[in-house]
Amino acid sequence: MAVISNMSYRKFEEIDNIEFFYDFKKSKELRIIMYDFINLFDKSYLNSCIKGKDNYIVNIWRRDTLYLIKELYNSFAAGNFYTTAVLTRVLIENYVLSHIIINNDSAGIDWYFHSMIKNIHFKIPKNKREDAERFLEEAMKEKDLKNSDFERLNEPQKNYHWLSFLINKKDKDITFCDACKIVDKSIYSDYEKLCDYIHPQNMAVKSSKFTFYNEFLYVLWLCIKYISSNVLLFDAIDKDELYELSFLMDELFLEIFKEHSPQINLNIDFI
């Protein structure tokens, strides 16, 4: 590990990881295209924000997706593969929940108010909640929500309870696995793979992140896959060019993979 310094700050880079990765042919080209893909989404962000009554919620998710993808790319470029895996797992959650909000008219409103209820419950002392609760009540009325909607959403200790209008589990808590089933149940297996990679019980990863190359390559594949899927989920003025860059990233990854482990089947699928 090396310490990189400049006029304003210092940072750690995993030089061994970077050197290992760039032993693969096409690796530098992949990183350049990944950067171009994210940069194009960044440039199109302001011009493609959706205007309308409730679309500010979609734009909140769009903006957060952009920030998250930039941080993920920076971690990957610095050779910080643990962080890359962690942020890719977050990106999977982001994709599933964004997909639900974009494709279900009331999901965004339910998410927004359930989140407000949680913030009031956990961040404001009980004896100081009156003003916040009054504001919440007025905001819900503006959106034509009723007392029954408040009662339905008033489960601050349940993270995914805002999906209760889509998932009926009666007395059982709604989980992220349940949310994945709304979009594509196979997504949860990608999520589990990353959980295994980053949790402290994986001997192979603790010994060396490259004990089994397919472990590292699968993390890289999921990183590429969910950067693409998150970006392409949102409307953008440069959608055709984004699709083209996404395809190039897929092709380059396959070349890298075949170069190193042609005998291993990653069972990957494309966006």
PASEBA-1860 file (N, C-alpha, C; in nm, 3 decimals):
! residues 271
1> MAVISNMS> 0.085/-0.120/0.000/0.000/0.000/0.000/0.088/0.124/0.000 ~ 0.051/0.223/-0.076/0.130/0.346/-0.084/0.045/0.465/-0.040 ~ 0.112/0.567/0.013/0.044/0.691/0.047/0.071/0.791/-0.064 ~ -0.036/0.838/-0.129/-0.024/0.935/-0.238/-0.059/1.072/-0.180 ~ 0.028/1.170/-0.200/0.002/1.302/-0.141/0.008/1.410/-0.247 ~ -0.065/1.517/-0.222/-0.053/1.637/-0.304/-0.067/1.759/-0.213 ~ -0.095/1.875/-0.269/-0.099/1.998/-0.191/-0.208/1.996/-0.084 ~ -0.316/1.924/-0.109/-0.433/1.938/-0.023/-0.464/1.817/0.064
9> YRKFEEID> -0.425/1.697/0.022/-0.463/1.581/0.101/-0.376/1.461/0.067 ~ -0.387/1.360/0.150/-0.319/1.234/0.125/-0.423/1.124/0.116 ~ -0.391/1.019/0.044/-0.483/0.906/0.034/-0.403/0.778/0.018 ~ -0.466/0.667/0.052/-0.405/0.537/0.038/-0.452/0.473/-0.092 ~ -0.358/0.414/-0.164/-0.393/0.337/-0.283/-0.333/0.198/-0.270 ~ -0.408/0.099/-0.309/-0.360/-0.039/-0.306/-0.282/-0.066/-0.435 ~ -0.152/-0.032/-0.431/-0.069/-0.042/-0.551/-0.063/-0.186/-0.602 ~ -0.052/-0.284/-0.510/-0.047/-0.424/-0.553/-0.172/-0.462/-0.631
17> NIEFFYDF> -0.288/-0.416/-0.584/-0.413/-0.445/-0.654/-0.416/-0.381/-0.792 ~ -0.372/-0.256/-0.798/-0.373/-0.184/-0.925/-0.279/-0.253/-1.025 ~ -0.158/-0.286/-0.978/-0.061/-0.351/-1.067/-0.112/-0.488/-1.113 ~ -0.177/-0.561/-1.020/-0.233/-0.691/-1.057/-0.338/-0.674/-1.167 ~ -0.429/-0.581/-1.145/-0.539/-0.565/-1.240/-0.487/-0.523/-1.377 ~ -0.388/-0.436/-1.381/-0.339/-0.387/-1.509/-0.244/-0.483/-1.578 ~ -0.220/-0.599/-1.515/-0.153/-0.707/-1.587/-0.244/-0.764/-1.696 ~ -0.376/-0.749/-1.676/-0.470/-0.795/-1.777/-0.466/-0.701/-1.897
25> KKSKELRI> -0.464/-0.758/-2.015/-0.478/-0.675/-2.135/-0.617/-0.612/-2.134 ~ -0.629/-0.497/-2.190/-0.757/-0.425/-2.205/-0.805/-0.360/-2.074 ~ -0.732/-0.378/-1.963/-0.779/-0.325/-1.835/-0.784/-0.173/-1.834 ~ -0.680/-0.110/-1.886/-0.678/0.036/-1.889/-0.790/0.090/-1.978 ~ -0.812/0.021/-2.088/-0.919/0.063/-2.180/-1.055/0.053/-2.112 ~ -1.074/-0.053/-2.032/-1.200/-0.069/-1.960/-1.222/0.045/-1.863 ~ -1.117/0.084/-1.790/-1.133/0.192/-1.693/-1.164/0.324/-1.763 ~ -1.102/0.348/-1.878/-1.129/0.472/-1.953/-1.275/0.477/-1.999
33> IMYDFINL> -1.324/0.366/-2.052/-1.463/0.362/-2.101/-1.561/0.375/-1.984 ~ -1.528/0.311/-1.871/-1.614/0.323/-1.753/-1.622/0.470/-1.709 ~ -1.508/0.539/-1.712/-1.506/0.681/-1.676/-1.590/0.762/-1.774 ~ -1.574/0.737/-1.902/-1.651/0.809/-2.004/-1.801/0.787/-1.987 ~ -1.838/0.665/-1.953/-1.979/0.630/-1.932/-2.039/0.710/-1.817 ~ -1.966/0.714/-1.705/-2.014/0.787/-1.587/-2.014/0.937/-1.615 ~ -1.911/0.985/-1.683/-1.902/1.128/-1.713/-2.015/1.173/-1.804 ~ -2.054/1.088/-1.899/-2.166/1.122/-1.988/-2.297/1.130/-1.910
41> FDKSYLNS> -2.317/1.037/-1.816/-2.436/1.042/-1.730/-2.435/1.169/-1.645 ~ -2.318/1.208/-1.597/-2.304/1.329/-1.516/-2.343/1.451/-1.599 ~ -2.292/1.460/-1.722/-2.321/1.576/-1.807/-2.468/1.584/-1.845 ~ -2.531/1.469/-1.859/-2.671/1.469/-1.901/-2.767/1.486/-1.783 ~ -2.713/1.486/-1.661/-2.798/1.488/-1.541/-2.890/1.609/-1.537 ~ -2.833/1.729/-1.546/-2.915/1.850/-1.533/-3.013/1.865/-1.649 ~ -2.970/1.822/-1.767/-3.055/1.840/-1.885/-3.167/1.736/-1.895 ~ -3.156/1.630/-1.818/-3.254/1.522/-1.834/-3.339/1.500/-1.709
49> CIKGKDNY> -3.327/1.586/-1.608/-3.413/1.573/-1.491/-3.559/1.588/-1.534 ~ -3.641/1.502/-1.484/-3.781/1.498/-1.525/-3.859/1.608/-1.453 ~ -3.938/1.683/-1.529/-4.020/1.787/-1.469/-4.162/1.737/-1.451 ~ -4.222/1.774/-1.339/-4.359/1.731/-1.316/-4.393/1.731/-1.168 ~ -4.517/1.695/-1.139/-4.570/1.708/-1.003/-4.488/1.634/-0.899 ~ -4.462/1.507/-0.920/-4.395/1.426/-0.818/-4.258/1.375/-0.861 ~ -4.210/1.421/-0.974/-4.087/1.364/-1.027/-3.962/1.412/-0.955 ~ -3.977/1.507/-0.862/-3.860/1.548/-0.783/-3.807/1.430/-0.704
57> IVNIWRRD> -3.894/1.334/-0.671/-3.849/1.215/-0.597/-3.759/1.130/-0.685 ~ -3.799/1.110/-0.811/-3.714/1.035/-0.905/-3.581/1.107/-0.922 ~ -3.583/1.240/-0.928/-3.460/1.316/-0.946/-3.369/1.308/-0.824 ~ -3.428/1.295/-0.704/-3.348/1.272/-0.584/-3.269/1.142/-0.598 ~ -3.337/1.038/-0.644/-3.271/0.908/-0.662/-3.169/0.914/-0.775 ~ -3.199/0.987/-0.880/-3.104/1.003/-0.991/-2.975/1.070/-0.942 ~ -2.990/1.179/-0.867/-2.873/1.251/-0.816/-2.790/1.162/-0.722 ~ -2.856/1.090/-0.634/-2.785/1.003/-0.540/-2.715/0.888/-0.614
65> TLYLIKEL> -2.780/0.839/-0.719/-2.718/0.734/-0.801/-2.589/0.784/-0.863 ~ -2.589/0.906/-0.912/-2.470/0.964/-0.973/-2.356/0.974/-0.871 ~ -2.386/1.024/-0.751/-2.284/1.035/-0.647/-2.227/0.898/-0.610 ~ -2.316/0.802/-0.596/-2.275/0.668/-0.557/-2.185/0.604/-0.662 ~ -2.222/0.617/-0.789/-2.143/0.558/-0.897/-2.005/0.623/-0.906 ~ -1.998/0.754/-0.884/-1.867/0.821/-0.885/-1.777/0.768/-0.774 ~ -1.832/0.752/-0.655/-1.753/0.698/-0.544/-1.708/0.556/-0.572 ~ -1.796/0.478/-0.633/-1.761/0.340/-0.667/-1.646/0.338/-0.768
73> YNSFAAGN> -1.654/0.420/-0.871/-1.547/0.425/-0.970/-1.415/0.466/-0.906 ~ -1.418/0.567/-0.819/-1.295/0.613/-0.754/-1.231/0.503/-0.670 ~ -1.313/0.423/-0.603/-1.262/0.312/-0.522/-1.198/0.206/-0.611 ~ -1.265/0.175/-0.720/-1.213/0.076/-0.814/-1.082/0.124/-0.876 ~ -1.078/0.251/-0.917/-0.958/0.306/-0.982/-0.839/0.311/-0.887 ~ -0.867/0.325/-0.756/-0.760/0.330/-0.656/-0.717/0.191/-0.610 ~ -0.779/0.087/-0.664/-0.744/-0.049/-0.625/-0.804/-0.093/-0.493 ~ -0.903/-0.019/-0.443/-0.966/-0.053/-0.316/-1.084/-0.148/-0.343
81> FYTTAVLT> -1.053/-0.276/-0.354/-1.152/-0.372/-0.403/-1.255/-0.411/-0.297 ~ -1.218/-0.404/-0.169/-1.319/-0.425/-0.065/-1.427/-0.317/-0.076 ~ -1.382/-0.192/-0.086/-1.476/-0.080/-0.097/-1.558/-0.091/-0.225 ~ -1.493/-0.135/-0.332/-1.564/-0.156/-0.459/-1.678/-0.255/-0.440 ~ -1.651/-0.365/-0.369/-1.755/-0.465/-0.345/-1.867/-0.410/-0.257 ~ -1.829/-0.335/-0.152/-1.930/-0.277/-0.062/-2.021/-0.181/-0.137 ~ -1.962/-0.092/-0.216/-2.042/0.007/-0.288/-2.123/-0.057/-0.401 ~ -2.071/-0.164/-0.459/-2.150/-0.235/-0.560/-2.274/-0.298/-0.496
89> RVLIENYV> -2.258/-0.348/-0.375/-2.374/-0.402/-0.304/-2.477/-0.293/-0.278 ~ -2.431/-0.176/-0.238/-2.523/-0.063/-0.219/-2.590/-0.026/-0.351 ~ -2.513/-0.035/-0.459/-2.567/-0.001/-0.591/-2.676/-0.100/-0.634 ~ -2.663/-0.226/-0.593/-2.769/-0.324/-0.621/-2.898/-0.283/-0.550 ~ -2.886/-0.246/-0.422/-3.004/-0.199/-0.348/-3.063/-0.076/-0.415 ~ -2.976/0.015/-0.455/-3.021/0.138/-0.521/-3.098/0.107/-0.649 ~ -3.047/0.011/-0.727/-3.112/-0.024/-0.853/-3.251/-0.081/-0.830 ~ -3.262/-0.173/-0.738/-3.392/-0.237/-0.712/-3.495/-0.135/-0.665
97> LSHIIINN> -3.457/-0.050/-0.570/-3.553/0.046/-0.514/-3.584/0.158/-0.614 ~ -3.484/0.202/-0.690/-3.510/0.302/-0.795/-3.605/0.246/-0.899 ~ -3.583/0.122/-0.937/-3.668/0.056/-1.037/-3.813/0.054/-0.990 ~ -3.834/0.022/-0.864/-3.970/0.016/-0.809/-4.032/0.155/-0.808 ~ -3.957/0.255/-0.766/-4.009/0.392/-0.758/-4.043/0.447/-0.897 ~ -3.959/0.420/-0.995/-3.982/0.470/-1.131/-4.103/0.403/-1.196 ~ -4.125/0.276/-1.165/-4.228/0.199/-1.235/-4.359/0.182/-1.158 ~ -4.370/0.243/-1.041/-4.494/0.237/-0.964/-4.527/0.377/-0.914
105> DSAGIDWY> -4.639/0.430/-0.959/-4.672/0.571/-0.937/-4.669/0.614/-0.790 ~ -4.721/0.532/-0.700/-4.732/0.573/-0.560/-4.611/0.534/-0.476 ~ -4.518/0.456/-0.532/-4.406/0.406/-0.453/-4.317/0.519/-0.402 ~ -4.289/0.618/-0.488/-4.202/0.727/-0.447/-4.260/0.808/-0.333 ~ -4.390/0.836/-0.340/-4.456/0.912/-0.233/-4.454/0.832/-0.103 ~ -4.482/0.703/-0.111/-4.480/0.619/0.010/-4.339/0.614/0.070 ~ -4.237/0.602/-0.019/-4.099/0.600/0.031/-4.067/0.732/0.101 ~ -4.107/0.843/0.041/-4.076/0.976/0.094/-4.135/0.995/0.234
113> FHSMIKNI> -4.262/0.962/0.249/-4.326/0.986/0.378/-4.286/0.882/0.484 ~ -4.263/0.760/0.443/-4.213/0.660/0.538/-4.075/0.702/0.589 ~ -3.993/0.758/0.501/-3.862/0.807/0.541/-3.874/0.924/0.638 ~ -3.969/1.013/0.613/-3.993/1.125/0.704/-4.037/1.075/0.841 ~ -4.125/0.978/0.842/-4.172/0.920/0.969/-4.055/0.860/1.047 ~ -3.966/0.790/0.976/-3.848/0.731/1.040/-3.758/0.839/1.100 ~ -3.735/0.946/1.023/-3.649/1.053/1.072/-3.705/1.120/1.196 ~ -3.836/1.143/1.196/-3.900/1.203/1.314/-3.886/1.109/1.434
121> HFKIPKNK> -3.908/0.982/1.411/-3.906/0.884/1.520/-3.767/0.866/1.581 ~ -3.664/0.860/1.496/-3.531/0.826/1.544/-3.441/0.947/1.571 ~ -3.471/1.063/1.511/-3.378/1.175/1.520/-3.429/1.294/1.601 ~ -3.558/1.295/1.634/-3.614/1.406/1.710/-3.664/1.354/1.844 ~ -3.622/1.416/1.954/-3.670/1.373/2.087/-3.822/1.378/2.094 ~ -3.879/1.289/2.174/-4.024/1.275/2.180/-4.093/1.406/2.216 ~ -4.033/1.484/2.306/-4.097/1.607/2.353/-4.080/1.724/2.256 ~ -4.015/1.699/2.141/-3.994/1.807/2.043/-4.046/1.770/1.904
129> REDAERFL> -4.135/1.673/1.898/-4.181/1.624/1.769/-4.305/1.697/1.716 ~ -4.366/1.781/1.796/-4.496/1.838/1.759/-4.490/1.914/1.627 ~ -4.392/2.003/1.610/-4.382/2.082/1.488/-4.356/1.994/1.366 ~ -4.267/1.895/1.383/-4.235/1.805/1.273/-4.356/1.722/1.233 ~ -4.431/1.676/1.330/-4.550/1.595/1.300/-4.658/1.679/1.233 ~ -4.668/1.806/1.273/-4.765/1.897/1.209/-4.727/1.920/1.063 ~ -4.598/1.941/1.039/-4.551/1.960/0.902/-4.577/1.834/0.819 ~ -4.553/1.719/0.878/-4.576/1.592/0.808/-4.723/1.576/0.773
137> EEAMKEKD> -4.809/1.608/0.867/-4.953/1.595/0.843/-4.998/1.686/0.728 ~ -4.949/1.810/0.725/-4.986/1.904/0.619/-4.930/1.858/0.483 ~ -4.809/1.807/0.485/-4.747/1.760/0.360/-4.823/1.641/0.303 ~ -4.867/1.552/0.389/-4.943/1.436/0.343/-5.078/1.477/0.287 ~ -5.141/1.577/0.347/-5.269/1.626/0.296/-5.253/1.686/0.156 ~ -5.141/1.756/0.135/-5.114/1.815/0.003/-5.104/1.709/-0.106 ~ -5.063/1.591/-0.067/-5.051/1.479/-0.162/-5.176/1.390/-0.161 ~ -5.282/1.440/-0.099/-5.411/1.368/-0.094/-5.399/1.234/-0.022
145> LKNSDFER> -5.309/1.227/0.074/-5.298/1.106/0.156/-5.389/1.118/0.277 ~ -5.445/1.008/0.321/-5.544/1.006/0.428/-5.482/0.954/0.557 ~ -5.561/0.959/0.665/-5.515/0.906/0.793/-5.479/0.758/0.783 ~ -5.553/0.687/0.700/-5.526/0.544/0.683/-5.389/0.521/0.618 ~ -5.348/0.615/0.530/-5.215/0.605/0.469/-5.106/0.626/0.574 ~ -5.131/0.723/0.664/-5.034/0.746/0.771/-5.022/0.622/0.860 ~ -5.135/0.564/0.894/-5.134/0.444/0.978/-5.061/0.329/0.909 ~ -5.079/0.319/0.777/-5.012/0.212/0.701/-4.860/0.234/0.698
153> LNEPQKNY> -4.819/0.358/0.685/-4.676/0.389/0.673/-4.606/0.406/0.807 ~ -4.682/0.418/0.914/-4.625/0.447/1.045/-4.563/0.323/1.110 ~ -4.457/0.275/1.046/-4.379/0.161/1.098/-4.231/0.198/1.085 ~ -4.184/0.292/1.167/-4.048/0.346/1.149/-3.936/0.244/1.167 ~ -3.962/0.136/1.236/-3.857/0.037/1.260/-3.846/-0.066/1.148 ~ -3.932/-0.055/1.048/-3.931/-0.150/0.936/-3.885/-0.078/0.810 ~ -3.764/-0.110/0.765/-3.700/-0.035/0.657/-3.776/-0.038/0.526 ~ -3.839/-0.149/0.494/-3.903/-0.165/0.363/-4.056/-0.163/0.373
161> HWLSFLIN> -4.107/-0.107/0.480/-4.252/-0.110/0.498/-4.326/-0.022/0.398 ~ -4.254/0.071/0.336/-4.319/0.155/0.234/-4.358/0.074/0.110 ~ -4.311/-0.049/0.102/-4.348/-0.138/-0.009/-4.470/-0.223/0.024 ~ -4.534/-0.194/0.134/-4.646/-0.279/0.179/-4.763/-0.279/0.082 ~ -4.774/-0.172/-0.001/-4.884/-0.170/-0.099/-4.857/-0.266/-0.214 ~ -4.729/-0.308/-0.229/-4.693/-0.402/-0.334/-4.671/-0.543/-0.281 ~ -4.632/-0.551/-0.154/-4.597/-0.680/-0.093/-4.680/-0.700/0.032 ~ -4.765/-0.797/0.031/-4.852/-0.823/0.146/-4.798/-0.942/0.225
169> KKDKDITF> -4.732/-0.910/0.338/-4.677/-1.017/0.422/-4.744/-1.022/0.558 ~ -4.854/-0.949/0.572/-4.931/-0.947/0.696/-4.842/-0.909/0.814 ~ -4.814/-1.001/0.904/-4.740/-0.969/1.025/-4.588/-0.983/1.010 ~ -4.542/-1.025/0.894/-4.398/-1.045/0.874/-4.335/-0.922/0.812 ~ -4.209/-0.896/0.848/-4.138/-0.781/0.792/-4.105/-0.804/0.644 ~ -4.115/-0.698/0.566/-4.075/-0.702/0.426/-3.923/-0.688/0.420 ~ -3.857/-0.770/0.338/-3.712/-0.771/0.329/-3.666/-0.724/0.192 ~ -3.534/-0.704/0.180/-3.478/-0.668/0.050/-3.497/-0.781/-0.051
177> CDACKIVD> -3.493/-0.904/-0.004/-3.519/-1.019/-0.092/-3.659/-1.008/-0.154 ~ -3.756/-0.966/-0.075/-3.893/-0.946/-0.125/-3.894/-0.837/-0.232 ~ -3.818/-0.729/-0.207/-3.812/-0.619/-0.304/-3.751/-0.666/-0.436 ~ -3.648/-0.751/-0.428/-3.585/-0.802/-0.550/-3.684/-0.880/-0.635 ~ -3.774/-0.953/-0.571/-3.871/-1.034/-0.645/-3.965/-0.949/-0.730 ~ -3.985/-0.824/-0.691/-4.069/-0.734/-0.771/-4.001/-0.702/-0.904 ~ -3.869/-0.689/-0.900/-3.792/-0.648/-1.019/-3.741/-0.770/-1.094 ~ -3.661/-0.852/-1.025/-3.603/-0.973/-1.084/-3.542/-1.053/-0.969
185> KSIYSDYE> -3.598/-1.168/-0.940/-3.556/-1.244/-0.822/-3.409/-1.287/-0.828 ~ -3.350/-1.295/-0.949/-3.210/-1.337/-0.961/-3.114/-1.231/-0.907 ~ -3.160/-1.106/-0.893/-3.075/-0.999/-0.842/-3.026/-1.031/-0.702 ~ -3.109/-1.098/-0.625/-3.071/-1.124/-0.486/-2.949/-1.216/-0.476 ~ -2.930/-1.304/-0.573/-2.811/-1.391/-0.571/-2.684/-1.309/-0.594 ~ -2.693/-1.202/-0.676/-2.579/-1.111/-0.692/-2.549/-1.042/-0.560 ~ -2.654/-1.000/-0.492/-2.639/-0.932/-0.363/-2.573/-1.025/-0.260 ~ -2.616/-1.150/-0.258/-2.559/-1.248/-0.164/-2.411/-1.273/-0.194
193> KLCDYIHP> -2.377/-1.276/-0.322/-2.237/-1.298/-0.361/-2.148/-1.189/-0.304 ~ -2.193/-1.066/-0.311/-2.114/-0.955/-0.259/-2.111/-0.956/-0.106 ~ -2.220/-0.997/-0.043/-2.220/-1.011/0.103/-2.112/-1.110/0.146 ~ -2.101/-1.220/0.074/-2.001/-1.322/0.106/-1.860/-1.268/0.087 ~ -1.841/-1.185/-0.016/-1.708/-1.131/-0.045/-1.661/-1.034/0.063 ~ -1.752/-0.951/0.113/-1.710/-0.844/0.204/-1.722/-0.879/0.351 ~ -1.800/-0.981/0.385/-1.813/-1.018/0.526/-1.686/-1.085/0.576 ~ -1.655/-1.073/0.704/-1.523/-1.115/0.754/-1.502/-1.266/0.765
201> QNMAVKSS> -1.597/-1.348/0.724/-1.583/-1.492/0.741/-1.529/-1.563/0.616 ~ -1.505/-1.489/0.508/-1.459/-1.551/0.384/-1.307/-1.571/0.388 ~ -1.264/-1.695/0.411/-1.122/-1.726/0.426/-1.043/-1.692/0.300 ~ -1.099/-1.725/0.184/-1.027/-1.703/0.059/-0.996/-1.556/0.037 ~ -1.093/-1.470/0.064/-1.073/-1.326/0.043/-0.976/-1.271/0.148 ~ -0.985/-1.320/0.273/-0.894/-1.274/0.377/-0.749/-1.312/0.345 ~ -0.729/-1.432/0.293/-0.594/-1.478/0.262/-0.534/-1.394/0.150 ~ -0.610/-1.379/0.047/-0.568/-1.297/-0.067/-0.690/-1.275/-0.154
209> KFTFYNEF> -0.712/-1.151/-0.194/-0.828/-1.124/-0.279/-0.818/-1.196/-0.412 ~ -0.699/-1.249/-0.443/-0.678/-1.316/-0.570/-0.645/-1.463/-0.553 ~ -0.683/-1.521/-0.437/-0.664/-1.665/-0.419/-0.736/-1.739/-0.531 ~ -0.858/-1.696/-0.557/-0.934/-1.749/-0.670/-0.969/-1.630/-0.759 ~ -0.909/-1.624/-0.878/-0.926/-1.507/-0.963/-1.072/-1.482/-0.999 ~ -1.150/-1.591/-1.011/-1.290/-1.571/-1.049/-1.368/-1.496/-0.941 ~ -1.321/-1.503/-0.813/-1.386/-1.424/-0.707/-1.373/-1.275/-0.739 ~ -1.252/-1.232/-0.767/-1.228/-1.091/-0.800/-1.299/-1.051/-0.928
217> LYVLWLCI> -1.290/-1.137/-1.030/-1.350/-1.104/-1.158/-1.502/-1.095/-1.148 ~ -1.562/-1.177/-1.063/-1.706/-1.170/-1.047/-1.747/-1.038/-0.981 ~ -1.668/-0.993/-0.884/-1.695/-0.863/-0.823/-1.684/-0.752/-0.928 ~ -1.580/-0.761/-1.010/-1.564/-0.661/-1.117/-1.682/-0.665/-1.212 ~ -1.728/-0.786/-1.245/-1.841/-0.796/-1.336/-1.967/-0.732/-1.277 ~ -1.992/-0.757/-1.148/-2.110/-0.699/-1.084/-2.098/-0.547/-1.075 ~ -1.978/-0.498/-1.054/-1.954/-0.354/-1.054/-1.996/-0.294/-1.188 ~ -1.950/-0.352/-1.297/-1.984/-0.304/-1.432/-2.135/-0.318/-1.458
225> KYISSNVL> -2.187/-0.434/-1.424/-2.328/-0.463/-1.451/-2.420/-0.363/-1.384 ~ -2.395/-0.330/-1.256/-2.489/-0.244/-1.185/-2.459/-0.096/-1.201 ~ -2.340/-0.059/-1.243/-2.319/0.078/-1.290/-2.405/0.100/-1.413 ~ -2.398/0.007/-1.508/-2.477/0.020/-1.631/-2.627/0.019/-1.603 ~ -2.671/-0.078/-1.524/-2.815/-0.093/-1.503/-2.874/0.027/-1.430 ~ -2.800/0.085/-1.334/-2.851/0.203/-1.264/-2.861/0.323/-1.356 ~ -2.757/0.346/-1.436/-2.757/0.462/-1.526/-2.866/0.449/-1.631 ~ -2.879/0.331/-1.691/-2.974/0.312/-1.800/-3.119/0.307/-1.751
233> LFDAIDKD> -3.136/0.298/-1.620/-3.271/0.300/-1.565/-3.336/0.438/-1.580 ~ -3.254/0.542/-1.579/-3.305/0.679/-1.585/-3.303/0.732/-1.727 ~ -3.396/0.824/-1.754/-3.396/0.890/-1.883/-3.271/0.978/-1.897 ~ -3.216/0.984/-2.016/-3.099/1.069/-2.040/-3.102/1.116/-2.185 ~ -3.047/1.234/-2.208/-3.049/1.289/-2.344/-2.953/1.212/-2.434 ~ -2.854/1.143/-2.375/-2.754/1.070/-2.454/-2.772/0.919/-2.438 ~ -2.896/0.873/-2.438/-2.924/0.732/-2.407/-2.857/0.637/-2.506 ~ -2.859/0.669/-2.635/-2.798/0.581/-2.735/-2.648/0.566/-2.711
241> ELYELSFL> -2.583/0.677/-2.681/-2.439/0.671/-2.656/-2.409/0.596/-2.527 ~ -2.495/0.611/-2.426/-2.478/0.536/-2.301/-2.489/0.386/-2.325 ~ -2.586/0.346/-2.407/-2.600/0.203/-2.440/-2.475/0.153/-2.514 ~ -2.422/0.234/-2.603/-2.303/0.193/-2.678/-2.184/0.172/-2.585 ~ -2.164/0.265/-2.491/-2.053/0.252/-2.396/-2.074/0.134/-2.302 ~ -2.199/0.109/-2.265/-2.229/-0.006/-2.180/-2.193/-0.136/-2.251 ~ -2.226/-0.143/-2.378/-2.192/-0.262/-2.457/-2.040/-0.280/-2.465 ~ -1.967/-0.171/-2.483/-1.821/-0.179/-2.490/-1.762/-0.228/-2.358
249> MDELFLEI> -1.818/-0.183/-2.246/-1.770/-0.231/-2.116/-1.791/-0.381/-2.103 ~ -1.908/-0.430/-2.145/-1.936/-0.574/-2.141/-1.834/-0.651/-2.224 ~ -1.809/-0.602/-2.346/-1.718/-0.671/-2.437/-1.575/-0.674/-2.382 ~ -1.531/-0.563/-2.326/-1.396/-0.557/-2.272/-1.380/-0.648/-2.150 ~ -1.484/-0.651/-2.067/-1.476/-0.741/-1.951/-1.462/-0.886/-1.996 ~ -1.539/-0.926/-2.095/-1.531/-1.064/-2.144/-1.392/-1.095/-2.199 ~ -1.330/-0.997/-2.266/-1.194/-1.019/-2.316/-1.096/-1.038/-2.201 ~ -1.111/-0.957/-2.096/-1.025/-0.971/-1.978/-1.045/-1.107/-1.914
257> FKEHSPQI> -1.171/-1.147/-1.901/-1.202/-1.274/-1.836/-1.149/-1.393/-1.915 ~ -1.171/-1.392/-2.046/-1.126/-1.504/-2.130/-0.974/-1.513/-2.133 ~ -0.909/-1.397/-2.122/-0.763/-1.395/-2.120/-0.709/-1.471/-1.999 ~ -0.779/-1.456/-1.886/-0.723/-1.514/-1.763/-0.783/-1.648/-1.725 ~ -0.914/-1.662/-1.737/-0.980/-1.782/-1.687/-1.077/-1.839/-1.790 ~ -1.030/-1.879/-1.906/-1.121/-1.926/-2.012/-1.195/-2.054/-1.974 ~ -1.141/-2.127/-1.876/-1.203/-2.255/-1.839/-1.315/-2.238/-1.736 ~ -1.329/-2.118/-1.679/-1.428/-2.096/-1.573/-1.553/-2.030/-1.630
265> NLNIDFI> -1.668/-2.078/-1.589/-1.794/-2.020/-1.631/-1.847/-1.928/-1.522 ~ -1.851/-1.799/-1.549/-1.900/-1.703/-1.449/-2.052/-1.698/-1.442 ~ -2.119/-1.755/-1.538/-2.266/-1.749/-1.546/-2.314/-1.605/-1.541 ~ -2.251/-1.519/-1.620/-2.289/-1.378/-1.619/-2.403/-1.354/-1.716 ~ -2.477/-1.249/-1.688/-2.583/-1.208/-1.780/-2.566/-1.061/-1.808 ~ -2.619/-1.015/-1.919/-2.598/-0.877/-1.962/-2.725/-0.795/-1.939 ~ -2.703/-0.665/-1.924/-2.815/-0.571/-1.905/-2.890/-0.557/-2.036
END
